[in-house]
């Protein structure tokens, strides 16, 4: 049937390859690093990244883990959790990494509610003072399988750049979620082994 034509070229690509090709497009348009993370026991596990060519850029690596509550990726991944679940995830409280880290569960829970409405998570120097980050969750049905983000050295994060990144991420989110749906992707297909 002719209905296959549109998705034929993606059918032999695995989910991670597809997402990385979308991430490359974001990097080309924003000239900033793009990363993907999955949620693992209160942490973000970084499973993919595409670097920008800018000599001054955020340095990161695949396989890195950071607490989810102080990263944009993590907030995207946490956005369905309520305050009770957050306290269970972080029984020892929210450790401060920079003066900007959110350590109050109420404030975090409020932020996550907003992420759930807007589908945009942000982090302003909360894990590293020199870096700002914007992220979107990637859903399959009601489940968040992963999140992607763009990280920018704070001095370069203008209002214009913020808007560009948000619109790029939301556009890409739609494409990736369509891919998840059409190919019946589950979280096991997004791990490092691919």
VEXDREN-2710 file (C-alpha; in Angstrom, 1 decimal):
% VEXDREN-2710
k/r/px/py/pz
1/UNK/0.0/0.0/0.0
2/UNK/1.1/3.5/-0.7
3/UNK/0.7/4.5/3.0
4/UNK/4.1/3.0/3.7
5/UNK/6.0/5.4/1.5
6/UNK/6.3/8.2/4.1
7/UNK/7.8/6.0/6.8
8/UNK/9.7/3.6/4.6
9/UNK/13.1/5.3/5.0
10/UNK/12.8/5.2/8.8
11/UNK/11.7/1.6/9.2
12/UNK/15.2/0.2/9.1
13/UNK/16.5/2.8/11.5
14/UNK/16.4/2.0/15.2
15/UNK/15.0/4.6/17.6
16/UNK/18.3/5.8/18.8
17/UNK/19.6/6.5/15.3
18/UNK/16.4/8.3/14.4
19/UNK/16.6/10.5/17.6
20/UNK/20.3/11.2/16.9
21/UNK/19.5/12.3/13.3
22/UNK/16.9/14.7/14.8
23/UNK/19.4/15.9/17.4
24/UNK/21.9/16.7/14.7
25/UNK/19.3/18.9/13.0
26/UNK/18.8/20.8/16.3
27/UNK/22.6/21.3/16.7
28/UNK/22.8/22.6/13.2
29/UNK/20.1/25.1/13.8
30/UNK/21.1/26.2/17.3
31/UNK/24.9/25.5/17.3
32/UNK/24.7/24.2/20.8
33/UNK/25.1/20.7/22.2
34/UNK/22.0/18.5/22.2
35/UNK/21.7/15.5/24.6
36/UNK/19.3/12.7/25.4
37/UNK/18.7/11.2/28.7
38/UNK/16.6/8.4/30.3
39/UNK/15.4/8.2/33.9
40/UNK/17.2/5.8/36.2
41/UNK/16.4/5.7/39.9
42/UNK/16.3/9.4/40.6
43/UNK/19.0/10.2/38.1
44/UNK/19.4/11.1/34.5
45/UNK/21.5/8.7/32.5
46/UNK/22.9/10.4/29.4
47/UNK/22.6/8.0/26.5
48/UNK/23.3/10.2/23.5
49/UNK/24.8/13.5/22.6
50/UNK/25.6/15.6/19.5
51/UNK/28.3/18.2/20.0
52/UNK/28.2/21.7/18.5
53/UNK/31.2/23.1/16.6
54/UNK/31.4/26.2/18.8
55/UNK/34.8/26.3/20.6
56/UNK/33.1/27.4/23.8
57/UNK/30.5/24.8/24.5
58/UNK/29.2/22.6/27.3
59/UNK/31.4/19.6/27.7
60/UNK/29.6/16.4/28.5
61/UNK/29.8/12.6/27.9
62/UNK/27.5/9.7/27.3
63/UNK/27.2/7.5/30.3
64/UNK/27.2/10.4/32.7
65/UNK/24.7/10.5/35.5
66/UNK/23.3/13.5/37.3
67/UNK/20.5/13.9/39.8
68/UNK/17.3/14.5/37.9
69/UNK/15.9/17.4/40.1
70/UNK/18.7/19.8/39.1
71/UNK/18.8/19.3/35.4
72/UNK/16.4/20.3/32.6
73/UNK/16.5/16.7/31.3
74/UNK/15.7/15.4/34.7
75/UNK/12.8/17.8/35.2
76/UNK/11.3/16.7/31.9
77/UNK/11.6/13.1/33.0
78/UNK/10.2/13.8/36.4
79/UNK/7.3/16.0/35.3
80/UNK/4.5/13.5/36.1
81/UNK/5.7/12.9/39.7
82/UNK/3.9/14.4/42.7
83/UNK/5.5/15.7/45.8
84/UNK/5.1/12.4/47.7
85/UNK/6.8/10.5/44.9
86/UNK/9.6/13.1/44.8
87/UNK/10.3/12.7/48.5
88/UNK/10.4/8.9/48.0
89/UNK/12.9/9.3/45.2
90/UNK/15.1/11.6/47.3
91/UNK/14.8/10.5/50.9
92/UNK/17.9/12.5/51.9
93/UNK/16.5/15.7/50.5
94/UNK/17.7/17.7/47.5
95/UNK/21.5/18.4/47.7
96/UNK/22.7/21.8/46.6
97/UNK/25.2/21.9/43.8
98/UNK/25.2/25.6/43.1
99/UNK/23.4/28.6/44.7
100/UNK/20.7/28.1/42.1
101/UNK/19.9/24.5/42.9
102/UNK/16.3/24.0/44.0
103/UNK/16.3/22.3/47.4
104/UNK/12.7/22.8/48.4
105/UNK/10.3/20.0/47.3
106/UNK/7.4/22.4/47.1
107/UNK/9.2/24.6/44.6
108/UNK/10.3/21.6/42.6
109/UNK/6.8/20.1/42.5
110/UNK/5.4/23.5/41.3
111/UNK/8.0/23.7/38.5
112/UNK/7.2/20.1/37.4
113/UNK/3.5/21.0/37.2
114/UNK/4.4/23.8/34.8
115/UNK/6.6/21.4/32.8
116/UNK/3.7/19.1/32.5
117/UNK/1.6/21.9/31.1
118/UNK/4.1/23.5/28.8
119/UNK/6.2/20.4/28.0
120/UNK/9.3/22.6/28.4
121/UNK/11.7/22.1/31.3
122/UNK/14.5/24.6/32.1
123/UNK/17.5/24.7/34.4
124/UNK/19.5/27.9/35.0
125/UNK/22.9/27.1/36.5
126/UNK/21.4/24.6/38.9
127/UNK/24.1/21.9/38.5
128/UNK/26.8/24.0/36.9
129/UNK/26.6/27.8/37.3
130/UNK/28.0/28.4/33.8
131/UNK/25.3/26.5/32.0
132/UNK/21.6/26.8/31.1
133/UNK/19.6/24.1/29.7
134/UNK/16.1/23.5/28.0
135/UNK/14.5/20.1/27.6
136/UNK/11.4/18.4/26.5
137/UNK/10.0/15.0/27.6
138/UNK/9.4/12.3/24.9
139/UNK/6.1/10.4/25.5
140/UNK/4.8/7.2/24.3
141/UNK/1.1/7.2/25.4
142/UNK/1.2/8.1/29.0
143/UNK/4.8/7.1/29.6
144/UNK/7.9/9.3/29.3
145/UNK/10.5/7.2/27.6
146/UNK/13.3/9.8/27.4
147/UNK/14.0/13.5/27.2
148/UNK/16.2/15.6/24.9
149/UNK/17.8/18.9/25.8
150/UNK/19.9/21.7/24.5
151/UNK/22.6/23.1/26.8
152/UNK/24.1/26.6/26.4
153/UNK/26.8/28.5/28.1
154/UNK/24.9/31.0/30.2
155/UNK/26.5/34.1/28.6
156/UNK/25.1/33.0/25.3
157/UNK/21.5/32.3/26.4
158/UNK/19.7/35.3/25.0
159/UNK/15.9/35.5/24.8
160/UNK/16.1/35.0/21.1
161/UNK/18.1/31.8/21.5
162/UNK/15.8/30.5/24.2
163/UNK/12.8/30.9/21.9
164/UNK/14.6/29.2/19.0
165/UNK/15.6/26.3/21.2
166/UNK/12.1/25.9/22.6
167/UNK/10.5/25.8/19.2
168/UNK/13.1/23.4/17.8
169/UNK/12.7/21.0/20.7
170/UNK/8.9/21.0/20.5
171/UNK/9.0/20.4/16.8
172/UNK/11.4/17.5/17.2
173/UNK/9.4/16.1/20.1
174/UNK/6.4/15.7/17.8
175/UNK/8.5/13.9/15.2
176/UNK/10.1/11.5/17.7
177/UNK/6.9/10.7/19.4
178/UNK/5.3/9.9/16.1
179/UNK/8.3/7.6/15.4
180/UNK/7.8/5.9/18.9
181/UNK/4.1/5.3/18.1
182/UNK/4.6/4.1/14.5
183/UNK/7.4/1.7/15.4
184/UNK/6.0/0.7/18.8
185/UNK/9.2/1.7/20.6
186/UNK/9.7/0.9/24.3
187/UNK/12.3/2.2/26.7
188/UNK/14.5/-0.9/26.3
189/UNK/15.3/0.3/22.8
190/UNK/16.7/3.6/24.0
191/UNK/19.6/2.3/26.2
192/UNK/23.3/2.6/25.7
193/UNK/23.8/-0.8/24.1
194/UNK/22.4/0.5/20.7
END
